[in-house]
Amino acid sequence: MSLVAGRLAAETAGARGRRLIDRTLEALGGEAFRNMRTRTEIGRAYSFYRDRLTGLAVARFYTKYLDPDGKGGIFELQRQVLGKKQEDTVLFAANEAYDITYRGAKPIPDQQVAQFRDTALHNVFYILRERLTEPGLECEGAGADVIENQPVEAIDIYDSENRNIRVWVNSETFLPVKQRFYSWDPTINDRHEEVTRYTKYRQVGGIKWPYEVARERDGEKTFQLLSEHVTIDDPLPDSMFELPNGIKMLKK
């Protein structure tokens, strides 16, 4: 016992972080997770303001991963379709984003695009899928804790641009339970605490994926996605992540 304890004590924070990252990748599906090309999530999306429900919609989230080109940026395309009749669409393409309705396509404000990009870069699943080999990306084990009444291990992840995210993974399943990062808001000259919680994992297409995702800002719930159906590696065509030909362009 003393020999084992001595080995554990000698483990550096960096080695512990890398070990936990490896265990988390294995729990999520290993190579099946790393090679995931597309994902479709269908369910209900809820929006909140000051912890009060302000919106509810049938939601279809289509995600497509790209191969990194070494030039930086976001290597993920996303199409969010809302409404029973799929009447509203938010499209995050490679270098542009649009709000699409029957009236036409309106460019999304720069601040909202920047927020989408920042959220993606701090998302633990995006980091594990796209960023692990990125130069300057490091991780450290930050100790054991109890979150959501379950034992967890904390991991701190840093990148070369001083982004930092803390992730808590279940000590037994090694699936992500919670993540936290801080975003800067120039309008208030202060930062926000951004928290996301992941629950109800299910086996889908060889990987484990959370069917419930809830986001909070400064301790108040802002968004929740309750998926009813998730599929992996559907053949989503490139046209899904492009503006339709001839669509009317609206002013920002």
C-alpha atoms as one frame of an Amber mdcrd trajectory, in Angstrom:
protein
   0.000   0.000   0.000   2.788   2.439   0.887   4.475   1.803  -2.481   1.238
   2.555  -4.369   0.631   5.659  -2.278   4.158   6.804  -2.973   3.703   6.408
  -6.715   0.446   8.342  -6.650   2.023  11.101  -4.607   4.897  11.302  -7.069
   2.573  11.778 -10.041   2.892  15.328 -11.339  -0.123  17.523 -12.051   0.687
  17.366 -15.769   0.950  13.566 -15.811  -2.270  13.257 -13.842  -4.030  15.622
 -16.236  -2.873  13.664 -19.274  -3.914  10.376 -17.662  -7.388  11.754 -16.918
  -7.723  13.120 -20.460  -6.796   9.691 -21.860  -9.338   7.975 -19.593 -12.024
  10.494 -20.602 -11.332   9.935 -24.301 -11.551   6.188 -23.772 -14.852   6.574
 -21.884 -16.340   8.682 -24.686 -15.477   6.073 -27.294 -11.779   6.422 -28.069
 -11.094   6.417 -31.794 -14.815   6.344 -32.587 -15.151   9.674 -30.782 -12.007
  11.191 -32.317 -13.123  10.136 -35.809 -16.705  11.389 -35.468 -17.526  13.439
 -38.564 -21.124  14.530 -38.007 -23.702  14.574 -35.254 -27.461  15.194 -35.260
 -29.315  16.092 -32.050 -33.117  16.354 -32.065 -35.122  17.388 -29.029 -36.291
  20.494 -27.230 -34.325  23.668 -26.546 -35.171  26.000 -23.679 -33.914  29.537
 -23.135 -33.944  31.362 -19.816 -33.464  34.884 -18.495 -32.799  35.363 -14.778
 -33.700  31.700 -14.286 -37.135  32.195 -15.855 -38.192  30.313 -18.977 -38.378
  32.716 -21.928 -38.436  30.350 -24.906 -39.155  26.755 -25.912 -38.768  25.204
 -29.329 -38.438  21.882 -31.086 -34.758  21.867 -32.015 -32.556  20.086 -34.512
 -28.818  20.675 -34.160 -26.644  19.463 -37.028 -22.871  19.508 -36.476 -20.123
  18.728 -38.956 -16.421  18.560 -38.089 -13.684  19.698 -40.455 -10.038  18.694
 -40.631  -7.756  21.326 -39.024  -5.803  23.292 -41.624  -3.073  24.585 -39.316
  -4.267  28.192 -39.688  -6.416  28.356 -36.564 -10.116  29.088 -36.393 -13.091
  26.855 -35.706 -13.238  23.495 -37.465 -16.905  22.899 -36.805 -19.977  23.797
 -38.847 -23.359  23.972 -37.177 -26.920  24.355 -38.355 -29.559  24.972 -35.678
 -33.144  24.490 -36.881 -35.921  25.607 -34.544 -39.706  25.241 -34.601 -42.170
  22.451 -35.363 -42.191  23.475 -39.010 -38.416  24.084 -39.013 -39.142  27.711
 -39.834 -36.120  29.320 -38.185 -32.491  28.464 -38.835 -29.211  29.682 -37.382
 -26.229  28.798 -39.546 -22.634  28.954 -38.338 -20.510  28.348 -41.438 -16.719
  28.414 -41.766 -16.230  32.198 -41.682 -19.751  33.583 -41.461 -23.045  33.146
 -39.660 -26.664  33.858 -40.588 -30.146  33.929 -39.132 -32.407  32.433 -41.818
 -36.192  32.819 -41.993 -38.794  32.947 -44.774 -37.813  36.608 -45.240 -34.234
  35.752 -46.156 -30.797  35.515 -44.554 -29.535  38.122 -42.118 -25.867  38.170
 -41.013 -25.562  37.491 -37.303 -24.009  40.322 -35.244 -20.255  40.062 -34.763
 -20.575  39.816 -30.983 -22.821  36.757 -31.254 -20.437  35.107 -33.729 -17.520
  35.806 -31.379 -19.485  34.261 -28.520 -20.173  31.102 -30.570 -16.482  30.848
 -31.429 -15.405  31.404 -27.822 -17.884  28.823 -26.544 -16.670  26.245 -29.080
 -13.009  26.790 -28.235 -13.785  26.218 -24.548 -16.100  23.234 -25.073 -14.582
  20.062 -23.602 -15.942  17.833 -26.384 -14.580  20.163 -29.075 -11.210  20.274
 -27.306 -11.031  16.482 -27.097 -12.156  16.081 -30.729 -10.166  18.864 -32.407
  -7.576  20.546 -30.187  -5.558  17.960 -28.254  -2.590  18.138 -30.652  -2.669
  21.931 -30.824   0.732  23.513 -29.995   0.746  24.988 -26.510  -2.280  23.052
 -25.231  -1.583  21.677 -21.746  -3.603  19.981 -19.030  -3.163  19.414 -15.315
  -4.969  17.318 -12.746  -6.556  19.614 -10.155  -7.650  17.109  -7.510 -10.712
  15.193  -6.385 -14.043  16.768  -5.479 -17.777  16.082  -5.251 -20.047  17.621
  -7.922 -23.750  16.860  -8.414 -23.507  14.347  -5.530 -20.916  12.273  -7.370
 -17.147  11.880  -6.930 -15.206  13.686  -9.638 -11.679  14.492 -10.779 -10.922
  18.037 -11.917  -8.799  18.808 -14.992  -7.456  22.245 -15.924  -6.828  22.789
 -19.646  -4.775  25.750 -20.941  -3.857  26.914 -24.427  -1.254  29.237 -25.924
  -3.695  32.188 -25.920  -4.283  31.990 -22.167  -7.680  30.354 -22.438  -8.452
  28.189 -19.437 -11.201  25.649 -18.842 -11.783  23.454 -15.831 -13.547  20.143
 -16.443 -14.874  17.764 -13.818 -15.151  14.100 -14.866 -16.840  11.322 -12.907
 -14.214   9.378 -10.941 -15.694   6.033 -11.990 -17.018   6.549 -15.541 -14.610
   9.398 -16.496 -17.419  11.093 -18.417 -17.552  14.926 -18.214 -20.003  16.146
 -15.574 -19.366  19.891 -15.581 -17.115  22.487 -17.156 -16.336  26.123 -16.365
 -14.561  29.001 -18.063 -14.609  32.790 -17.857 -15.556  35.063 -20.754 -14.717
  38.757 -20.998 -17.561  41.225 -21.582 -16.283  44.623 -22.816 -19.691  46.248
 -22.264 -19.372  45.839 -18.487 -15.564  45.682 -18.400 -15.735  42.459 -16.416
 -15.873  38.732 -16.935 -18.701  36.194 -16.789 -18.548  32.725 -15.286 -19.758
  30.268 -17.954 -20.788  26.825 -16.661 -22.126  23.831 -18.612 -23.471  20.632
 -17.047 -23.710  17.281 -18.858 -26.051  14.460 -17.825 -27.910  11.372 -19.090
 -25.218   9.865 -21.278 -26.230   7.213 -23.777 -24.379   4.969 -26.175 -24.759
   6.307 -29.731 -22.843   5.107 -32.764 -19.972   3.735 -30.705 -19.591   6.816
 -28.493 -21.117   8.112 -25.251 -23.004  11.405 -25.616 -24.962  13.527 -23.071
 -28.666  13.812 -23.841 -29.071  16.723 -21.438 -26.930  19.859 -21.622 -27.551
  22.917 -19.442 -25.648  26.212 -19.558 -25.394  28.874 -16.865 -23.931  32.378
 -16.762 -22.972  33.858 -13.424 -25.026  31.235 -11.620 -28.217  31.705 -13.652
 -29.487  29.143 -16.162 -29.516  30.476 -19.750 -30.020  27.425 -21.996 -30.955
  23.757 -21.863 -31.084  21.106 -24.574 -33.003  17.905 -23.912 -32.269  15.507
 -26.745 -34.695  12.765 -27.642 -32.768  11.365 -30.593 -29.045  11.559 -31.400
 -27.241  10.010 -34.360 -23.567   9.963 -35.300 -21.984  10.151 -38.751 -25.116
  10.740 -40.781 -24.130  11.777 -44.352 -24.852  15.490 -43.917 -24.170  17.225
 -47.263 -22.063  20.381 -47.469 -25.120  22.238 -48.769 -26.686  21.986 -45.305
 -24.052  24.408 -44.063 -24.285  26.854 -46.954 -26.810  29.529 -47.862 -29.401
  28.384 -50.406 -28.837  29.681 -53.913 -30.758  32.855 -54.648 -31.812  33.532
 -51.062 -32.585  37.168 -50.281 -29.859  38.859 -48.247 -31.060  41.112 -45.450
 -29.118  43.863 -43.744 -27.401  43.125 -40.455
